[in-house]
Amino acid sequence: MTARRTPLLIQTAWYVLEYHRHHRCPHCTDSGWCQDVQIARTRITAWYRFRQR
């Protein structure tokens, strides 16, 4: 893997965030909280921390 290549799992996490910016999925609550969004954010954060090492 090259330094500039983003793993597929991280790209998918970005797609999840982009989707939830405009739409709701069946898992979204009325307050707007969604487990899928939390998982995506956690994966992206972990990836950035890994890259900074």
mmJSON file of the N, C-alpha and C atoms, coordinates in Angstrom:
{"data_MODEL":{"atom_site":{
"group_PDB":["ATOM","ATOM","ATOM","ATOM","ATOM","ATOM","ATOM","ATOM","ATOM","ATOM","ATOM","ATOM","ATOM","ATOM","ATOM","ATOM","ATOM","ATOM","ATOM","ATOM","ATOM","ATOM","ATOM","ATOM","ATOM","ATOM","ATOM","ATOM","ATOM","ATOM","ATOM","ATOM","ATOM","ATOM","ATOM","ATOM","ATOM","ATOM","ATOM","ATOM","ATOM","ATOM","ATOM","ATOM","ATOM","ATOM","ATOM","ATOM","ATOM","ATOM","ATOM","ATOM","ATOM","ATOM","ATOM","ATOM","ATOM","ATOM","ATOM","ATOM","ATOM","ATOM","ATOM","ATOM","ATOM","ATOM","ATOM","ATOM","ATOM","ATOM","ATOM","ATOM","ATOM","ATOM","ATOM","ATOM","ATOM","ATOM","ATOM","ATOM","ATOM","ATOM","ATOM","ATOM","ATOM","ATOM","ATOM","ATOM","ATOM","ATOM","ATOM","ATOM","ATOM","ATOM","ATOM","ATOM","ATOM","ATOM","ATOM","ATOM","ATOM","ATOM","ATOM","ATOM","ATOM","ATOM","ATOM","ATOM","ATOM","ATOM","ATOM","ATOM","ATOM","ATOM","ATOM","ATOM","ATOM","ATOM","ATOM","ATOM","ATOM","ATOM","ATOM","ATOM","ATOM","ATOM","ATOM","ATOM","ATOM","ATOM","ATOM","ATOM","ATOM","ATOM","ATOM","ATOM","ATOM","ATOM","ATOM","ATOM","ATOM","ATOM","ATOM","ATOM","ATOM","ATOM","ATOM","ATOM","ATOM","ATOM","ATOM","ATOM","ATOM","ATOM","ATOM","ATOM","ATOM","ATOM","ATOM"],
"id":[1,2,3,4,5,6,7,8,9,10,11,12,13,14,15,16,17,18,19,20,21,22,23,24,25,26,27,28,29,30,31,32,33,34,35,36,37,38,39,40,41,42,43,44,45,46,47,48,49,50,51,52,53,54,55,56,57,58,59,60,61,62,63,64,65,66,67,68,69,70,71,72,73,74,75,76,77,78,79,80,81,82,83,84,85,86,87,88,89,90,91,92,93,94,95,96,97,98,99,100,101,102,103,104,105,106,107,108,109,110,111,112,113,114,115,116,117,118,119,120,121,122,123,124,125,126,127,128,129,130,131,132,133,134,135,136,137,138,139,140,141,142,143,144,145,146,147,148,149,150,151,152,153,154,155,156,157,158,159],
"type_symbol":["N","C","C","N","C","C","N","C","C","N","C","C","N","C","C","N","C","C","N","C","C","N","C","C","N","C","C","N","C","C","N","C","C","N","C","C","N","C","C","N","C","C","N","C","C","N","C","C","N","C","C","N","C","C","N","C","C","N","C","C","N","C","C","N","C","C","N","C","C","N","C","C","N","C","C","N","C","C","N","C","C","N","C","C","N","C","C","N","C","C","N","C","C","N","C","C","N","C","C","N","C","C","N","C","C","N","C","C","N","C","C","N","C","C","N","C","C","N","C","C","N","C","C","N","C","C","N","C","C","N","C","C","N","C","C","N","C","C","N","C","C","N","C","C","N","C","C","N","C","C","N","C","C","N","C","C","N","C","C"],
"label_atom_id":["N","CA","C","N","CA","C","N","CA","C","N","CA","C","N","CA","C","N","CA","C","N","CA","C","N","CA","C","N","CA","C","N","CA","C","N","CA","C","N","CA","C","N","CA","C","N","CA","C","N","CA","C","N","CA","C","N","CA","C","N","CA","C","N","CA","C","N","CA","C","N","CA","C","N","CA","C","N","CA","C","N","CA","C","N","CA","C","N","CA","C","N","CA","C","N","CA","C","N","CA","C","N","CA","C","N","CA","C","N","CA","C","N","CA","C","N","CA","C","N","CA","C","N","CA","C","N","CA","C","N","CA","C","N","CA","C","N","CA","C","N","CA","C","N","CA","C","N","CA","C","N","CA","C","N","CA","C","N","CA","C","N","CA","C","N","CA","C","N","CA","C","N","CA","C","N","CA","C","N","CA","C","N","CA","C"],
"label_alt_id":[null,null,null,null,null,null,null,null,null,null,null,null,null,null,null,null,null,null,null,null,null,null,null,null,null,null,null,null,null,null,null,null,null,null,null,null,null,null,null,null,null,null,null,null,null,null,null,null,null,null,null,null,null,null,null,null,null,null,null,null,null,null,null,null,null,null,null,null,null,null,null,null,null,null,null,null,null,null,null,null,null,null,null,null,null,null,null,null,null,null,null,null,null,null,null,null,null,null,null,null,null,null,null,null,null,null,null,null,null,null,null,null,null,null,null,null,null,null,null,null,null,null,null,null,null,null,null,null,null,null,null,null,null,null,null,null,null,null,null,null,null,null,null,null,null,null,null,null,null,null,null,null,null,null,null,null,null,null,null],
"label_comp_id":["MET","MET","MET","THR","THR","THR","ALA","ALA","ALA","ARG","ARG","ARG","ARG","ARG","ARG","THR","THR","THR","PRO","PRO","PRO","LEU","LEU","LEU","LEU","LEU","LEU","ILE","ILE","ILE","GLN","GLN","GLN","THR","THR","THR","ALA","ALA","ALA","TRP","TRP","TRP","TYR","TYR","TYR","VAL","VAL","VAL","LEU","LEU","LEU","GLU","GLU","GLU","TYR","TYR","TYR","HIS","HIS","HIS","ARG","ARG","ARG","HIS","HIS","HIS","HIS","HIS","HIS","ARG","ARG","ARG","CYS","CYS","CYS","PRO","PRO","PRO","HIS","HIS","HIS","CYS","CYS","CYS","THR","THR","THR","ASP","ASP","ASP","SER","SER","SER","GLY","GLY","GLY","TRP","TRP","TRP","CYS","CYS","CYS","GLN","GLN","GLN","ASP","ASP","ASP","VAL","VAL","VAL","GLN","GLN","GLN","ILE","ILE","ILE","ALA","ALA","ALA","ARG","ARG","ARG","THR","THR","THR","ARG","ARG","ARG","ILE","ILE","ILE","THR","THR","THR","ALA","ALA","ALA","TRP","TRP","TRP","TYR","TYR","TYR","ARG","ARG","ARG","PHE","PHE","PHE","ARG","ARG","ARG","GLN","GLN","GLN","ARG","ARG","ARG"],
"label_asym_id":["A","A","A","A","A","A","A","A","A","A","A","A","A","A","A","A","A","A","A","A","A","A","A","A","A","A","A","A","A","A","A","A","A","A","A","A","A","A","A","A","A","A","A","A","A","A","A","A","A","A","A","A","A","A","A","A","A","A","A","A","A","A","A","A","A","A","A","A","A","A","A","A","A","A","A","A","A","A","A","A","A","A","A","A","A","A","A","A","A","A","A","A","A","A","A","A","A","A","A","A","A","A","A","A","A","A","A","A","A","A","A","A","A","A","A","A","A","A","A","A","A","A","A","A","A","A","A","A","A","A","A","A","A","A","A","A","A","A","A","A","A","A","A","A","A","A","A","A","A","A","A","A","A","A","A","A","A","A","A"],
"label_entity_id":["1","1","1","1","1","1","1","1","1","1","1","1","1","1","1","1","1","1","1","1","1","1","1","1","1","1","1","1","1","1","1","1","1","1","1","1","1","1","1","1","1","1","1","1","1","1","1","1","1","1","1","1","1","1","1","1","1","1","1","1","1","1","1","1","1","1","1","1","1","1","1","1","1","1","1","1","1","1","1","1","1","1","1","1","1","1","1","1","1","1","1","1","1","1","1","1","1","1","1","1","1","1","1","1","1","1","1","1","1","1","1","1","1","1","1","1","1","1","1","1","1","1","1","1","1","1","1","1","1","1","1","1","1","1","1","1","1","1","1","1","1","1","1","1","1","1","1","1","1","1","1","1","1","1","1","1","1","1","1"],
"label_seq_id":[1,1,1,2,2,2,3,3,3,4,4,4,5,5,5,6,6,6,7,7,7,8,8,8,9,9,9,10,10,10,11,11,11,12,12,12,13,13,13,14,14,14,15,15,15,16,16,16,17,17,17,18,18,18,19,19,19,20,20,20,21,21,21,22,22,22,23,23,23,24,24,24,25,25,25,26,26,26,27,27,27,28,28,28,29,29,29,30,30,30,31,31,31,32,32,32,33,33,33,34,34,34,35,35,35,36,36,36,37,37,37,38,38,38,39,39,39,40,40,40,41,41,41,42,42,42,43,43,43,44,44,44,45,45,45,46,46,46,47,47,47,48,48,48,49,49,49,50,50,50,51,51,51,52,52,52,53,53,53],
"pdbx_PDB_ins_code":[null,null,null,null,null,null,null,null,null,null,null,null,null,null,null,null,null,null,null,null,null,null,null,null,null,null,null,null,null,null,null,null,null,null,null,null,null,null,null,null,null,null,null,null,null,null,null,null,null,null,null,null,null,null,null,null,null,null,null,null,null,null,null,null,null,null,null,null,null,null,null,null,null,null,null,null,null,null,null,null,null,null,null,null,null,null,null,null,null,null,null,null,null,null,null,null,null,null,null,null,null,null,null,null,null,null,null,null,null,null,null,null,null,null,null,null,null,null,null,null,null,null,null,null,null,null,null,null,null,null,null,null,null,null,null,null,null,null,null,null,null,null,null,null,null,null,null,null,null,null,null,null,null,null,null,null,null,null,null],
"Cartn_x":[0.847,0.0,0.897,0.579,1.357,0.872,1.651,1.333,0.062,-0.251,-1.406,-2.677,-2.582,-3.762,-4.614,-5.894,-6.826,-7.472,-7.482,-8.093,-9.589,-10.084,-11.486,-12.42,-12.059,-12.901,-13.072,-12.02,-12.08,-12.877,-12.704,-13.502,-14.99,-15.308,-16.695,-17.241,-16.413,-16.841,-17.177,-16.377,-16.678,-17.989,-18.258,-19.523,-20.716,-20.546,-21.611,-21.914,-20.871,-21.085,-21.748,-21.317,-21.904,-23.382,-23.695,-25.085,-25.952,-25.461,-26.246,-26.347,-25.551,-25.664,-26.953,-27.428,-28.591,-29.802,-29.596,-30.671,-30.649,-31.697,-31.768,-31.812,-31.203,-31.265,-32.264,-32.581,-33.532,-33.044,-31.734,-31.184,-31.187,-31.444,-31.433,-32.608,-32.329,-33.395,-34.031,-35.109,-35.787,-34.905,-34.005,-33.114,-31.942,-31.797,-30.728,-29.508,-29.509,-28.379,-28.438,-27.277,-27.212,-25.92,-26.046,-24.891,-23.907,-24.396,-23.523,-22.632,-23.181,-22.4,-21.314,-21.65,-20.657,-19.519,-19.842,-18.817,-17.936,-18.541,-17.773,-16.828,-17.314,-16.458,-15.301,-15.574,-14.53,-13.465,-13.872,-12.905,-12.036,-12.644,-11.886,-10.904,-11.342,-10.461,-9.287,-9.559,-8.486,-7.504,-7.985,-7.118,-6.198,-6.752,-5.925,-4.859,-5.224,-4.237,-3.146,-3.527,-2.554,-1.589,-2.117,-1.274,-0.318,-0.678,0.17,1.342,1.321,2.424,3.674],
"Cartn_y":[-1.166,0.0,1.235,2.17,3.403,4.36,5.386,6.334,7.126,7.355,8.186,7.388,6.102,5.293,5.097,5.301,5.142,3.764,3.013,1.683,1.745,0.674,0.597,0.797,0.27,0.409,1.873,2.662,4.088,4.837,4.492,5.114,4.838,3.612,3.253,4.041,4.252,5.047,6.478,7.047,8.388,8.39,7.339,7.247,7.173,6.462,6.38,7.766,8.525,9.879,10.775,10.662,11.476,11.116,9.847,9.418,9.977,9.877,10.321,11.841,12.534,13.988,14.4,13.561,13.912,13.001,11.797,10.81,10.159,9.424,8.612,7.144,6.322,4.878,4.27,2.993,2.362,2.336,2.497,2.449,3.809,4.875,6.223,6.397,7.041,7.336,8.674,9.006,10.28,11.472,11.266,12.357,12.546,11.63,11.752,10.895,10.186,9.337,8.05,7.585,6.337,5.605,4.331,3.513,3.438,3.409,3.336,4.57,5.732,6.971,6.926,6.448,6.354,5.417,4.304,3.35,3.975,4.665,5.307,6.359,7.181,8.208,7.588,6.51,5.828,5.256,4.672,4.111,5.196,6.316,7.407,7.989,8.174,8.701,7.758,6.47,5.492,5.499,5.657,5.7,6.917,8.075,9.279,9.14,8.558,8.344,7.379,6.342,5.38,6.054,6.918,7.595,8.59,9.156,10.152,9.529,8.228,7.587,7.568],
"Cartn_z":[0.0,0.0,0.0,-0.856,-0.903,0.173,0.419,1.485,1.188,-0.072,-0.41,-0.678,-0.69,-0.99,0.267,0.127,1.241,1.155,2.26,2.24,1.906,1.352,0.95,2.146,3.291,4.473,4.87,4.721,5.053,3.99,2.743,1.682,1.896,2.278,2.546,3.733,4.744,5.897,5.47,4.566,4.05,3.278,2.513,1.775,2.732,3.841,4.844,5.401,5.733,6.254,5.215,3.98,2.915,2.706,2.736,2.577,3.703,4.939,6.089,6.175,5.439,5.399,4.683,3.767,2.952,3.153,3.681,3.792,5.168,5.439,6.652,6.253,7.062,6.825,7.818,7.691,8.623,10.071,10.294,11.647,12.338,11.609,12.182,13.146,14.28,15.235,14.88,15.557,15.313,15.683,16.643,17.052,16.09,15.13,14.148,14.44,15.572,15.916,15.11,14.661,13.907,14.257,14.523,14.864,13.697,12.481,11.312,11.208,11.545,11.511,12.576,13.767,14.839,14.447,13.847,13.415,12.341,11.394,10.32,10.883,11.799,12.409,13.174,13.891,14.654,13.725,12.621,11.669,11.044,10.672,10.061,11.068,12.301,13.345,13.592,13.67,13.883,12.72,11.506,10.334,10.38,10.738,10.832,11.915,13.033,14.106,13.649,12.92,12.404,11.43,10.564,9.569,10.2,11.342,11.991,12.724,12.948,13.671,12.857],
"occupancy":[1.0,1.0,1.0,1.0,1.0,1.0,1.0,1.0,1.0,1.0,1.0,1.0,1.0,1.0,1.0,1.0,1.0,1.0,1.0,1.0,1.0,1.0,1.0,1.0,1.0,1.0,1.0,1.0,1.0,1.0,1.0,1.0,1.0,1.0,1.0,1.0,1.0,1.0,1.0,1.0,1.0,1.0,1.0,1.0,1.0,1.0,1.0,1.0,1.0,1.0,1.0,1.0,1.0,1.0,1.0,1.0,1.0,1.0,1.0,1.0,1.0,1.0,1.0,1.0,1.0,1.0,1.0,1.0,1.0,1.0,1.0,1.0,1.0,1.0,1.0,1.0,1.0,1.0,1.0,1.0,1.0,1.0,1.0,1.0,1.0,1.0,1.0,1.0,1.0,1.0,1.0,1.0,1.0,1.0,1.0,1.0,1.0,1.0,1.0,1.0,1.0,1.0,1.0,1.0,1.0,1.0,1.0,1.0,1.0,1.0,1.0,1.0,1.0,1.0,1.0,1.0,1.0,1.0,1.0,1.0,1.0,1.0,1.0,1.0,1.0,1.0,1.0,1.0,1.0,1.0,1.0,1.0,1.0,1.0,1.0,1.0,1.0,1.0,1.0,1.0,1.0,1.0,1.0,1.0,1.0,1.0,1.0,1.0,1.0,1.0,1.0,1.0,1.0,1.0,1.0,1.0,1.0,1.0,1.0],
"B_iso_or_equiv":[0.0,0.0,0.0,0.0,0.0,0.0,0.0,0.0,0.0,0.0,0.0,0.0,0.0,0.0,0.0,0.0,0.0,0.0,0.0,0.0,0.0,0.0,0.0,0.0,0.0,0.0,0.0,0.0,0.0,0.0,0.0,0.0,0.0,0.0,0.0,0.0,0.0,0.0,0.0,0.0,0.0,0.0,0.0,0.0,0.0,0.0,0.0,0.0,0.0,0.0,0.0,0.0,0.0,0.0,0.0,0.0,0.0,0.0,0.0,0.0,0.0,0.0,0.0,0.0,0.0,0.0,0.0,0.0,0.0,0.0,0.0,0.0,0.0,0.0,0.0,0.0,0.0,0.0,0.0,0.0,0.0,0.0,0.0,0.0,0.0,0.0,0.0,0.0,0.0,0.0,0.0,0.0,0.0,0.0,0.0,0.0,0.0,0.0,0.0,0.0,0.0,0.0,0.0,0.0,0.0,0.0,0.0,0.0,0.0,0.0,0.0,0.0,0.0,0.0,0.0,0.0,0.0,0.0,0.0,0.0,0.0,0.0,0.0,0.0,0.0,0.0,0.0,0.0,0.0,0.0,0.0,0.0,0.0,0.0,0.0,0.0,0.0,0.0,0.0,0.0,0.0,0.0,0.0,0.0,0.0,0.0,0.0,0.0,0.0,0.0,0.0,0.0,0.0,0.0,0.0,0.0,0.0,0.0,0.0],
"pdbx_formal_charge":[null,null,null,null,null,null,null,null,null,null,null,null,null,null,null,null,null,null,null,null,null,null,null,null,null,null,null,null,null,null,null,null,null,null,null,null,null,null,null,null,null,null,null,null,null,null,null,null,null,null,null,null,null,null,null,null,null,null,null,null,null,null,null,null,null,null,null,null,null,null,null,null,null,null,null,null,null,null,null,null,null,null,null,null,null,null,null,null,null,null,null,null,null,null,null,null,null,null,null,null,null,null,null,null,null,null,null,null,null,null,null,null,null,null,null,null,null,null,null,null,null,null,null,null,null,null,null,null,null,null,null,null,null,null,null,null,null,null,null,null,null,null,null,null,null,null,null,null,null,null,null,null,null,null,null,null,null,null,null],
"auth_seq_id":[1,1,1,2,2,2,3,3,3,4,4,4,5,5,5,6,6,6,7,7,7,8,8,8,9,9,9,10,10,10,11,11,11,12,12,12,13,13,13,14,14,14,15,15,15,16,16,16,17,17,17,18,18,18,19,19,19,20,20,20,21,21,21,22,22,22,23,23,23,24,24,24,25,25,25,26,26,26,27,27,27,28,28,28,29,29,29,30,30,30,31,31,31,32,32,32,33,33,33,34,34,34,35,35,35,36,36,36,37,37,37,38,38,38,39,39,39,40,40,40,41,41,41,42,42,42,43,43,43,44,44,44,45,45,45,46,46,46,47,47,47,48,48,48,49,49,49,50,50,50,51,51,51,52,52,52,53,53,53],
"auth_comp_id":["MET","MET","MET","THR","THR","THR","ALA","ALA","ALA","ARG","ARG","ARG","ARG","ARG","ARG","THR","THR","THR","PRO","PRO","PRO","LEU","LEU","LEU","LEU","LEU","LEU","ILE","ILE","ILE","GLN","GLN","GLN","THR","THR","THR","ALA","ALA","ALA","TRP","TRP","TRP","TYR","TYR","TYR","VAL","VAL","VAL","LEU","LEU","LEU","GLU","GLU","GLU","TYR","TYR","TYR","HIS","HIS","HIS","ARG","ARG","ARG","HIS","HIS","HIS","HIS","HIS","HIS","ARG","ARG","ARG","CYS","CYS","CYS","PRO","PRO","PRO","HIS","HIS","HIS","CYS","CYS","CYS","THR","THR","THR","ASP","ASP","ASP","SER","SER","SER","GLY","GLY","GLY","TRP","TRP","TRP","CYS","CYS","CYS","GLN","GLN","GLN","ASP","ASP","ASP","VAL","VAL","VAL","GLN","GLN","GLN","ILE","ILE","ILE","ALA","ALA","ALA","ARG","ARG","ARG","THR","THR","THR","ARG","ARG","ARG","ILE","ILE","ILE","THR","THR","THR","ALA","ALA","ALA","TRP","TRP","TRP","TYR","TYR","TYR","ARG","ARG","ARG","PHE","PHE","PHE","ARG","ARG","ARG","GLN","GLN","GLN","ARG","ARG","ARG"],
"auth_asym_id":["A","A","A","A","A","A","A","A","A","A","A","A","A","A","A","A","A","A","A","A","A","A","A","A","A","A","A","A","A","A","A","A","A","A","A","A","A","A","A","A","A","A","A","A","A","A","A","A","A","A","A","A","A","A","A","A","A","A","A","A","A","A","A","A","A","A","A","A","A","A","A","A","A","A","A","A","A","A","A","A","A","A","A","A","A","A","A","A","A","A","A","A","A","A","A","A","A","A","A","A","A","A","A","A","A","A","A","A","A","A","A","A","A","A","A","A","A","A","A","A","A","A","A","A","A","A","A","A","A","A","A","A","A","A","A","A","A","A","A","A","A","A","A","A","A","A","A","A","A","A","A","A","A","A","A","A","A","A","A"],
"auth_atom_id":["N","CA","C","N","CA","C","N","CA","C","N","CA","C","N","CA","C","N","CA","C","N","CA","C","N","CA","C","N","CA","C","N","CA","C","N","CA","C","N","CA","C","N","CA","C","N","CA","C","N","CA","C","N","CA","C","N","CA","C","N","CA","C","N","CA","C","N","CA","C","N","CA","C","N","CA","C","N","CA","C","N","CA","C","N","CA","C","N","CA","C","N","CA","C","N","CA","C","N","CA","C","N","CA","C","N","CA","C","N","CA","C","N","CA","C","N","CA","C","N","CA","C","N","CA","C","N","CA","C","N","CA","C","N","CA","C","N","CA","C","N","CA","C","N","CA","C","N","CA","C","N","CA","C","N","CA","C","N","CA","C","N","CA","C","N","CA","C","N","CA","C","N","CA","C","N","CA","C","N","CA","C","N","CA","C"],
"pdbx_PDB_model_num":[1,1,1,1,1,1,1,1,1,1,1,1,1,1,1,1,1,1,1,1,1,1,1,1,1,1,1,1,1,1,1,1,1,1,1,1,1,1,1,1,1,1,1,1,1,1,1,1,1,1,1,1,1,1,1,1,1,1,1,1,1,1,1,1,1,1,1,1,1,1,1,1,1,1,1,1,1,1,1,1,1,1,1,1,1,1,1,1,1,1,1,1,1,1,1,1,1,1,1,1,1,1,1,1,1,1,1,1,1,1,1,1,1,1,1,1,1,1,1,1,1,1,1,1,1,1,1,1,1,1,1,1,1,1,1,1,1,1,1,1,1,1,1,1,1,1,1,1,1,1,1,1,1,1,1,1,1,1,1]
}}}
